[in-house]
Amino acid sequence: MKNKMNLIPTSEQNTKDIEGYYFEGADGSQMAYWTCYSDKISNKHIHQFDEYMICVGGQYIAYIENKKYILNPGDELYIKKGKKQW
């Protein structure tokens, strides 16, 4: 998955200076793998699809509709489409 051909361009990211890769399945499903090398803040944004995430390492803080979620390794978060997040 972490292949130069699957690298997500910085111009298509909601967070500056992170590394992201994507995979598209034959059934249309997608998966992304993001690496943050330091603390970052994402732009507020809304997806037109549901999102599911797992914190692999470190700590991730997400805001969904102004509610704060703190994820540690192994924690999961589901975000329904149309919800403002950052």
TORMI-367176 format. One line per 8 residues: number of its first residue (from 1); for each residue x, y, z of N, C-alpha, C. Coordinates in Angstrom, 3 decimals. Layout:
REM TORMI-367176
NUM) X,Y,Z,X,Y,Z,X,Y,Z  ...
//
This chain:
REM TORMI-367176
1) 0.819,-1.196,0.000,0.000,0.000,0.000,0.863,1.261,0.000  1.932,1.257,0.778,2.797,2.440,0.824,3.751,2.382,-0.367  3.207,2.800,-1.509,3.917,2.771,-2.766,3.855,4.178,-3.362  4.903,4.587,-4.019,4.944,5.928,-4.609,3.733,6.192,-5.518  3.225,5.149,-6.170,2.071,5.307,-7.063,0.787,5.604,-6.286  0.737,5.252,-5.008,-0.457,5.447,-4.179,-0.345,6.654,-3.251  0.715,7.428,-3.382,0.918,8.594,-2.523,-0.163,9.643,-2.796  -0.775,10.159,-1.747,-1.809,11.183,-1.881,-1.124,12.549,-1.963
9) -1.346,13.294,-3.046,-0.702,14.604,-3.192,-1.096,15.555,-2.057  -0.167,16.370,-1.635,-0.414,17.345,-0.574,-1.607,18.233,-0.906  -1.782,18.563,-2.171,-2.880,19.447,-2.581,-4.260,18.829,-2.346  -4.332,17.521,-2.142,-5.604,16.834,-1.928,-5.838,16.471,-0.461  -5.020,16.984,0.439,-5.117,16.643,1.856,-5.753,17.773,2.652  -6.429,17.411,3.740,-7.021,18.397,4.649,-6.061,18.790,5.770  -4.911,18.137,5.830,-3.908,18.406,6.855,-2.567,18.597,6.163  -1.858,19.669,6.499,-0.573,19.946,5.860,0.538,19.076,6.446
17) 1.501,18.760,5.596,2.740,18.094,5.996,2.528,16.738,6.668  1.631,15.933,6.131,1.505,14.549,6.578,1.703,13.654,5.360  1.938,12.386,5.609,2.154,11.442,4.525,0.937,10.530,4.433  0.362,10.421,3.254,-0.824,9.594,3.084,-0.760,8.732,1.837  -1.264,7.517,1.964,-1.344,6.580,0.848,-2.761,6.027,0.788  -3.201,5.632,-0.396,-4.553,5.099,-0.536,-4.536,3.768,-1.281  -5.598,3.021,-1.087,-5.822,1.769,-1.808,-7.274,1.747,-2.242  -7.534,1.381,-3.475,-8.902,1.247,-3.971,-9.166,-0.211,-4.302
25) -10.204,-0.785,-3.678,-10.571,-2.170,-3.923,-11.385,-2.318,-5.204  -11.448,-3.521,-5.719,-12.204,-3.806,-6.943,-13.685,-3.490,-6.772  -14.172,-3.515,-5.524,-15.593,-3.243,-5.256,-15.884,-1.760,-5.045  -14.862,-0.898,-5.228,-15.049,0.540,-5.053,-14.724,1.041,-3.657  -14.412,0.133,-2.740,-14.046,0.558,-1.384,-12.665,1.205,-1.416  -12.402,2.055,-0.440,-11.111,2.738,-0.356,-10.554,2.618,1.057  -9.241,2.678,1.147,-8.562,2.694,2.433,-7.417,3.696,2.317  -7.195,4.451,3.375,-6.074,5.401,3.396,-5.236,5.135,4.641
33) -3.947,5.363,4.527,-3.015,5.202,5.642,-2.272,6.520,5.782  -2.464,7.178,6.919,-1.860,8.493,7.159,-0.788,8.385,8.236  0.306,9.116,8.054,1.350,9.211,9.067,1.590,10.686,9.366  1.449,11.046,10.638,1.742,12.408,11.105,3.033,12.328,11.905  4.026,13.075,11.506,5.316,13.033,12.185,5.416,14.056,13.310  4.431,14.928,13.425,4.352,15.887,14.526,2.892,16.297,14.675  2.580,17.044,15.722,1.197,17.475,15.946,0.719,18.324,14.772  -0.471,18.031,14.297,-1.053,18.755,13.164,-2.521,19.028,13.443
41) -3.069,20.016,12.767,-4.494,20.328,12.859,-5.060,20.296,11.447  -6.110,19.510,11.258,-6.761,19.419,9.946,-7.689,20.603,9.724  -7.890,20.952,8.470,-8.918,21.925,8.124,-10.279,21.311,8.421  -11.241,22.133,8.782,-12.605,21.631,8.944,-13.084,21.168,7.577  -13.712,19.988,7.558,-14.174,19.448,6.285,-15.320,18.463,6.495  -15.992,18.140,5.409,-17.114,17.200,5.415,-16.894,16.217,4.273  -17.095,14.927,4.560,-17.009,13.907,3.515,-18.412,13.492,3.091  -18.549,13.122,1.849,-19.824,12.619,1.331,-19.863,11.092,1.388
49) -19.109,10.541,2.303,-19.072,9.094,2.531,-18.791,8.857,4.008  -19.190,7.697,4.503,-18.880,7.336,5.883,-17.380,7.103,6.005  -16.859,7.332,7.198,-15.426,7.152,7.436,-15.235,6.320,8.697  -14.292,5.409,8.640,-13.954,4.556,9.774,-12.451,4.654,9.952  -11.998,4.884,11.167,-10.561,4.997,11.387,-10.125,4.210,12.613  -8.859,3.825,12.591,-8.211,3.152,13.715,-6.915,3.904,13.990  -6.658,4.195,15.250,-5.383,4.799,15.643,-4.374,3.654,15.795  -3.316,3.681,14.997,-2.323,2.610,15.016,-1.248,2.877,16.070
57) -0.843,4.127,16.210,0.191,4.473,17.175,0.061,5.923,17.591  0.653,6.264,18.707,0.576,7.636,19.202,-0.812,7.957,19.714  -1.235,9.178,19.487,-2.571,9.605,19.918,-3.159,10.494,18.829  -4.464,10.350,18.601,-5.160,11.135,17.587,-6.365,11.789,18.242  -6.507,13.087,18.047,-7.665,13.809,18.582,-8.506,14.260,17.399  -9.761,13.860,17.409,-10.685,14.225,16.335,-11.820,15.046,16.917  -12.285,16.004,16.153,-13.467,16.782,16.515,-14.534,16.485,15.468  -15.668,15.999,15.941,-16.799,15.706,15.075,-17.961,16.558,15.569
65) -18.390,17.516,14.732,-19.502,18.394,15.128,-19.258,18.996,16.521  -18.040,19.480,16.762,-17.634,20.143,18.012,-17.506,19.224,19.218  -17.589,17.903,19.035,-17.356,16.967,20.135,-15.959,16.375,19.965  -15.197,16.345,21.064,-13.812,15.889,21.034,-13.731,14.389,21.308  -12.957,13.684,20.475,-12.701,12.254,20.645,-11.195,12.056,20.714  -10.724,11.361,21.730,-9.299,11.075,21.872,-9.082,9.598,21.584  -8.262,9.311,20.579,-7.977,7.934,20.190,-6.547,7.583,20.562  -6.384,6.430,21.156,-5.082,5.865,21.473,-4.920,4.590,20.646
73) -3.721,4.001,20.603,-3.524,2.815,19.772,-4.605,1.751,20.008  -5.204,1.315,18.902,-6.256,0.307,18.956,-7.664,0.875,19.015  -7.797,2.172,19.314,-9.128,2.789,19.374,-9.663,3.016,17.961  -10.977,2.900,17.838,-11.641,3.058,16.551,-12.638,4.210,16.613  -12.917,4.808,15.454,-13.885,5.894,15.373,-14.633,5.781,14.049  -15.947,5.899,14.119,-16.798,5.880,12.929,-17.402,7.271,12.779  -17.283,7.840,11.581,-17.827,9.169,11.309,-18.827,9.039,10.161  -20.059,9.380,10.447,-21.121,9.299,9.436,-20.940,10.411,8.399
81) -21.251,10.117,7.151,-21.095,11.116,6.084,-21.898,12.371,6.415  -21.372,13.513,5.961,-22.052,14.782,6.169,-21.752,15.458,7.494  -20.941,14.839,8.352,-20.589,15.432,9.649,-19.335,16.290,9.497  -19.365,17.493,10.059,-18.189,18.366,10.022,-17.133,17.788,10.956  -15.920,17.697,10.461,-14.832,17.106,11.248,-13.528,17.856,11.026  -12.647,17.727,11.987,-11.278,18.260,11.891,-10.429,17.603,12.929
//
